[in-house]
Amino acid sequence: MSNLQSVFEKNESVVRSYCRKYPVVFKKAKGSYIYDTDGNAYLDFLAGCGALNYGHNNDIIKKAVVDYLMDDNISHAMDMYTEAKAEFIETFKEKILDKKDLQYKIMFCGSTGTNAVEAALKLARKNKKRSNIIAFMGAFHGMTLGSLALTTDETSRQGAGVGLHDVTFIPYANGTDVKFDSLDYLEAILHDDHSGIEKPAAVVLETVQAEGGINVAPVEWLKRLEKICHENDILLIVDDIQVGCSRTGSFFSFERAGIKPDMVTLSKSIGGYGFPMSLLLIREELDIWKPAEHNGTFRGNQLAFVAAKKAIEINADTDLNESVVKKGKLIEKFADEKILPICKDLSLRGIGLIYGIDFSRVADKEAALKVRNKCFEKKLIIELAGRGDAVLKILPPLTITEEELTKGLEIIREAIKEVLGK
């Protein structure tokens, strides 16, 4: 253990997590790489859990932030009017919302994604005057109590220390080994006066479950879910915190289905540079808050506004989305030809630049963990997801080059071969 590492071991809470998986001290980062204090370069297939879609220290965004700071512009303003905030709103509306015919009001929430989810829950219940929410098995929506009530992994829920109520869970599309139509079940709940389940204010979902194991909802399933919600006076809330901001090949993950949620949560890469920022997008007629009914000290992160404006310009004015789709096909081709043939029990699923290699059918139940650790030895940072942490999660910056992406996939291939002994 280095002297720097001992600082954390002696003083930091044992709640720390990622540092246990990647036990070195990091110092610098650029593009698709992170560098430790010894100068070793690690290819990043974690990307801040989706907060760094534009890469580490993106030059265009960095210049805008540095210039803003050097002019002594305001850095903290809660929800007061500022030039930086106005410029972000105008850019986001013009280049994203208007072009997609999405007429949302924009709510600036506390600095993390879970706060946007909390706001969505409160507003849905306030509008519909109902407390129950429908969520899905395999969901991850945050770690504060309201969001945690929607989250299904056992370890996270056990940390609450109190009961987590007012949520009904149903199976996700393609998310479990249970083979039945979850939307038939949802309709049965809604129409059976003996279901024992209260009519919900909202249905909350990720169109691609990330932490749940890279489960991609089919387009027709999403369309039908929207129809059920509309027919039954239930709000549809899409959590796009991890898989939004072009992670799936379009700015919003739900665009492929042609649906228009009543509310959308955004965070992570909406901050542009890894800066804390979260938004709730709301259909105008649902915006019935009283002033300060949901607030937070850091909902006016001016540096995030500056970074986010530049990030939106990059997103809208370049071929970023097209390149994400192209790189996703590269992952599929590489996996089909060089990874899946290693073991018949492996499978791949995903979309855009979020993919998962599923080890759940492999005899060695620690195979995914061993592969992740082997990847780190080979200087690739990558994480696990899904039930039993059996899915190796490929989540690089969207700006990664094809050469860097292929290099990372080669490391994964080598690691799997070594772990599975082939």
N, C-alpha and C positions, 0 to 999 in steps of 0.2 A: 504494500500500500504506500502510495506517495504521500508526501507531507500535505499536499492540497487535499487529497482524498480523506485524510484523517480529520481535517477540519469538518467535513460533512458528517463523518461517522460519529464524531464526538458531540456535535452540536445540533444536527438537524434531526427532526422527527423521523421515526421509523416508518412513517407513512410514505416516504419517498419510494418511487417505483421504477421509472425508466433508468435511473442511474444504476440500479441493480442488474439490469439487463445489458447495459453498455458501460462497464465499469472502468472508464478512463475519464480524464478531465479534458473537456473540449475548450478550445480557445477562439478559433476563427471559422468562418464559413463563407463559401462563395459558390453560386450557381447550384450544382447538384452535389457538392462536397462539403463535409465538415472536417475540421482539422483539430487534432488533439495538441496538447502542450509540447509533445515531442515532435510535432510536425507531420505525423502520420495522417494520410488522407483517407476518409471514409466516404464511400458513395452512399447517398442518402435515399433510401426507399421508404422513409417514414414521413418526411416533409412536414414535421410539426403536427402530425396527425391530421394533415390537410390544411394547416394554417399557412403553408409556404408554397402555394401553387405557382407563384411567380419566381420561385427559387430563392436562395439565400443572397441577401445584399444585392438585389436587382439594381443595376446601375441607374436606370431611368427613375425608378421610384426613390432610390436613395438621394439622388440629386435634388428632387423636389422637396424632400424632407429636410435636407441640410440647408438648402436655400431658405426655406421657411423659418428654420431655427435661427439662422444667421441674421435675419432681419428683425429679430426680437418680436416675432408675432406671438399672439396669445397661445398658450399651450393647454390651459384648463379653463373651461367656461361652463361646466354643467350643461344646462340646456338653453343657455342664452344664445342670442343670434350672433353668429360670427361669419366672416367672409369665407373661411375655409369650409364651414358646414354648408353654406349656401352653394358654393362651387361643387361640392360633392353631390348634393341633392340634384342640382341642375344636370350634372354629367350623368348620374345614375339614371335619372328620369329620361333624358334625351337618348342616351346610347343603349340602354337596356330596356327599361319598362315600356317606353312609348313604342319602340320598335317591335316589341312582342305583344302589344295591345294589352298590357297589364296595368290597369288603373288602380294602383295601390297607394294608400297613404303610408308614409314611412315613419315608424316609431323607433327612436334611438333608445336602446335599452342599456342595462348595465354592461360591463365590459366583456362578459363571457357568454357563450352560447346558451348555457342553462338559464340565464336571466331572460333571454328572449322566449324560451319555452315557457318559463313561469308566467311571463306577460301574456302569452297566447292562451294559456290555460285560464288565467283569471278573466281575460276578456271574453273568451268563449262562454264561460259560466255566467258572466255578467249579462251577456246578450241573451242567452237561452234560458237563464234561470233554472238550470239543471246542474247537478254536480258530477254525474258520472261521465267518464271519458272512455272511449274504446281505443286500445293500443294493441300492439302485436308482439307475439312471442319472438324473441331475438332482438328486441328494440334496445337502443341506447339513446337517451335524450338528455342526460345530464345528471349531476350529483347533488343538487339541492333538492329539498324534500318533494316539491311538486313534480319536478322533472324525474326524480328518482322513482317516484310512484309509477311512472311510465316505463321505466327501465327494468329489464328482466333478469340480468345476470345475478346469480345468487350472491356473489361476493360483494358487489356494489350495494345490493339491497340490505345485506346484513349490517352494513356500516351505518344505517340510518338510526338505529337505537329506538325507533318508535314505529308504530304501525303505519303502513303506507296504504291509503284508502282511495276510494272513489274512482277506481280504474278497473275495467273489465278487459282481460286479455283474450285474444283469439289467435289462431295460427296465422302466420304470414304466408303469402304466396311463395311456394318453392322453398320455404324456410325450415321445414322439419321433415322427418321421415314419415309423418302422419299424412296419409294421402286421402284427403277429402276436400271438398270445396269450401274454403273458409268464408266466402261471401254468401254462399247458401246458408251457412251457419249464422252469419251476421243478420241476414234477412229473417231467419227463424227467430232470433232473439228479439228483433224489432216488432214482429207481427204476432208473436205468441203471447197471449195475456197470462200465460202461466210460465213464462221463461224465468221469472224471478230476477230479471236484470232490468234495472231502470234505464229508460231511454237516455242516451248520452247527449251531452251538449256538443261534443265534437268527436271525430276520429282523427288520431294523430299518427303519422307514419313517416318513415324514410322510404323513398322510392327505391333506394338501394340500401339495404342494411349493411353498414360497414363493420361495426364492432360485432354484429351478429353473425358474421362469417361471409360477407360479400354475397348477399342474397339479392338478386335483381328481380324486381316485380315485373311481370309481363305487361305489355301495353294494354291489352284487352282487360286485364284484371284491374288496372288503374282506372280505366274508363268506366268500368262497371261500378267500382267503388265510388267514384264521383257521382254517378247516377243515383246510387242508393242513398248517398248523403243528401242530395238535392230533393229526392222524392220524400224523404223523411224529416226534413227540416233539421238536419245535422250539419254542423260546420266541418269542413275538410281542412285540416292543418298539415302542411308538408314541412318536415324538418329537413332543411337543406344545409345544415351547418357544416357537415363533413363532405357531402357529395355535391354541393352546389359550387358556384363560381367556376364552372366549366370542367369540373372533375369528370363528368360523364360524357363530355363532348359537346355540350350546350350549356349556356350560363346556368339555367335552372335544370335540375335533373328530371323534372316532370314534363319538360317540353316535348320529349319524344312521344308522349301519350296524348298531347293536345288538350290536357286538362288545365283548369284554372282554379287552384285552391282558394279557399276563402282567406287563409292566412299562410304566410311563409316565414320561417325563421332562417336567418343567415348569421354566420359568425365566421370564425377561423379566417379563411382567405379573403373575406370582404375587407379585412383590415389592411390588405395590400402587402404588408412588409412583415407580417407576424405581429402587428400591433393589435392590442385588445380592442375589439369592437363587435357589437352585435345589433342586429336590426330585426324588427318585426314588421312585415308587410301586411297591410290590412285592407280588405275591401272597405270603401269609404263609409258605407252605412253601418258598419260594425264598430266604427271608431267612436265609442260612446263613453270614453274615459272622462272623469272629472280631472281638472288640473292637479298634477302631482299624485294622482291615485296610484301610479307605478313610477318610481323614479330611482335614481342611483347617482352617487357622486361623480362617477367616471363615465357617465353616458355622453359626455362631451369631449371625447379624446381627439383633440384637434390634429395631432400628428397622424392619427389613423385616418381622419378625413382627407388630409393631404395625400397620404399614401394611397388610400382607396380610390381617390379621383384618378390618379395616374394608373393604378391597376386596371380600373374600368376602361380607360383609354387604350391600354395595351390589349385588353380582352376584346374590345369592340373593333379596334382599328387594325388588327393584325390577323394572321391566319391561325391564331392560337387554337381555336376550337377544331378546325380541320386537322391540325397537327396532332391533337389529342386523339382523334378518331384513328388517324393513320398509325400512331404509336400503339394504340390498343390492338390493332390488327397485327402489328409486329409481335406483341406479347403472345397473342393467340397462336400465330404461326410457329414461333420459337418453342412454345410449350408443347404444341401438338407434335412437332418433329423431334425435339431434343429432351424434353422433361417428362412428359407423360409416358413415353415408351420405357422409361426406367423401371416403372412399377405399375402393373395393371390396376392397382388399388388407388392410384392418384387420380384426381379430377381437377378441372379448372373451371372457374366461372368469373364473370365480371363484365365491365363495360367501360369504355373510355380509358382512363388511366387509374382505375381501381380494379384490381384482380386478386383472386385468392386461389392458392393451390391447396386443395383439401386432402388432408392426411387421415381423415376420420376412419377410413376403412383399412388403413395399414395396421398390421398386427401389432407393431410396436406403438403403443399409445403415447409415447414420448417422442416419436419421430419428428414431429413438427418443431418441438422445443429444441431438439438436438440439431436440426437443420438451421434454425434461427441462430443458435450459438455458434455453429460452424461458419455461417455466413459472416458473423461479426469477427471471428478470427481471420477471415479473409477480407476484412475491411469493407463489409457491406452492412449498413444499419437497416434492419427490417423487423417487423413486428408480427405478432400472432393475433388471431381473432376467432370468433365463433365458439361453438359449444366445445368444451374441453380444450380450448386454445389449440384446435387441430387444423386451423387454416393459416397458411403463410400469406401475409397480406402485402401485396405489391402496391405501393402508394408513393411514387416518386414525384418531384416537382413537375408541373406540366411543361416547364421549359426545358426539361432534360433533353439532351441530344439523342439521336437514335444510336449513336456509338456508345454513349454512356448507358443507355437502357440495355443494349445488348451485352455490355460488360457485366452489368448487374445480373442479368438473366444467366449468363455463363457461370457466375459465382454460385447462383442458386443451383444450377445443374450440377456443378462439381460437389457442392455440399450434400445434395440429395444422394448422389452416387456414393459418397463416402459414408453417409449415415446408413443407407440401406444396403451397403456392402456389394454394390454392383458397378 
